Amino acid sequence: MPVTHRLTAPAPGWTTTTDVVVVGSGVAGLTVALNVRKAGLRAVVVTKAMLDDGSTRWAQGGIAAALGEGDTPEQHLDDTLVAGAGLCDEDAVRTLVTEGPDSVRRLIATGAAFDRGEDGEILLTREGGHHRRRIAHAGGDATGAEISRALVAAVRSDPGLELIEHALVLDLLTDADGHAAGLTLHVMGEGQRDGVGAIRARAVVLATGGMGQVFSATTNPAVSTGDGVALALRAGAEVTDLEFVQFHPTVLWLGPDAEGQQPLVSEAVRGEGAHLVDAAGTRFMVGQHELAELAPRDIVAKAITRQMQLRGTEHMYLDGRHFGAAMWEQRFPTILASCRAHGIDPVTEPIPVAPAAHYASGGIRTDLHGRTTVPGLYACGEVACTGVHGANRLASNSLLEGLVFAERIAADLAGRHRAGDLPERAVDVAAARAAHPVPLPAPEARAEIQRLMSRGAGVLRSAASMAGTAAGLALLAGTAHTHAAEEKPADPRVETWESANLLLVATALVAAAAQRTETRGCHWREDFPDRDDATWRRHLITTLTASGDLVSTPEEQ
């Protein structure tokens, strides 16, 4: 099925060709690129900022795998299924936990250095939802930064791997059969390739990360504007489980007016024994779950939110004063520095914390090889929904998922290449021109989208709150259409393209969340507080119709 929607943008002013184009430079994208190169395929990596500026570098917690004595993939599977609240794809989880340990070992062989004890073995810690110590860290709380460093170094050492930085992906290109044949993009800068261009490719891999910027407060970097999910929807791909947005329980509270990316206080701090307390110093997780502060993230986020409501406050506290200065400096140097930079010293005072948007458990629907419902279009990492996370991601499974499924995508592409199933593809220019251009909202719409989403579709949701949000989003879309009809459209540029992507994914998220009339995992409905397995132990599949309507359909049970 040819692409029927595209962002309003100038015609491409330049074109290049490759075998595989990878969009994103986190653990998932760079792992795909390195592995397809080993298979003899040409590859281009497109990234929105600098090569090491993706979400991976911000990951503090670590990477989970059954590497320790006495731990097994089966135990890791059990913990993941429990956290996923009945919506995990067990085959996907089994793939993750069985292939994960060797994937981590290959990552180490690539150059990633994890923290080790005096015996030379990798130090393993616990986080929420894990019954075993199976979280590997690097630099204490700088795991993502170390993984990113190692992969970026490997990518830069391959002269045959082309890099395009400061580039916003726009839309998919397809051939006459609807097979992915490349993409359009906009390079922000001056040089041989700048402005809108096109990359022709035999296959396209989306590894664009999350969409946390759809909310006012998030741990995601500013580039996480849902570009991959929006592109996939416009290309006719299925997305699923968008309603399951994980709010990290412990994000440094910077005041009522703070917006954008907020500093994360890793779950590993609680894993090492820090307590959640109210202003009086009373622990409130004890008795609420067998793991207390180490309960799965959705449970902890809900408990903090309840306490905030009961006490009429805007935050709770995380108390790690009993760690002492040496432990903070050695185990959590990044968090310590971040807190002190904002006037908080965790060594001598509790840290004010509140939940903030953190991770999208849903995304572009894929199979176990990362293939989407559009032929030739793959997805991995946070932008994808492999079925691993279900209704709530288990802590530190995200880096592992990106690693494992990136390797599986590369293996699938290598197999297709050997079988002669990756031919050069001609772009269907007529179909591309016929695609409906999406009117662009004004750049200031971004702040309004975030305000609407945080107010009505955040940690707490109800039919009334989401109806208000949906109406506000529809008004923004209607204004964009009206201005386009009156020949007063917003200029096509990065800010308006990002606003258009945020508006599309926000509208899709709210539509799915309004339809799921239950509370499950990180989807919390005040008006439907109970889990309803009889009706809702299934996924919601969302598509964008040719007429521009978003349709969410429950998967058949």
Secondary structure, DSSP 8 states (H G I E B T S, - for coil): ----EEE-----S-EEE-SEEEE--SHHHHHHHHHHHHTT--EEEE-SS-TT-SGGGG--S-EE-S-STT--HHHHHHHHHHHTTT---HHHHHHHHHHHHHHHHHHHHHT----B-TTS-B-EE--TT-SS--EE-STTT-HHHHHHHHHHHHHHT-TTEEEE-SEEEEEEEE-TTS-EEEEEEEE-SSSSS-EEEEEE-SEEEE-----GGGSSEESS-TT-S-HHHHHHHHTT--EE-TT-EEEEEEEE---TT--EE--B--HHHHHTT-EEE-TT--B-SBTTBTTGGGS-HHHHHHHHHHHHHHHT-S-EEEE-GGG-HHHHHHH-HHHHHHHHHTT--TTTS-EEEEEEEEEES-EEE--TT-B-SSTTEEE-GGGEE-SSSTTS--TTHHHHHHHHHHHHHHHHHHHHHHTT--------HHHHHHSEEE----TTHHHHHHHHHHHHBSSSB-HHHHHHHHHHHHHHHHHHHHHHHTT-----SHHHHHHHHHHHHHHHHHHHHHH--S-BTTB-BSSS-S--HHHHSS-EEEEE-TTS-EEEEE---
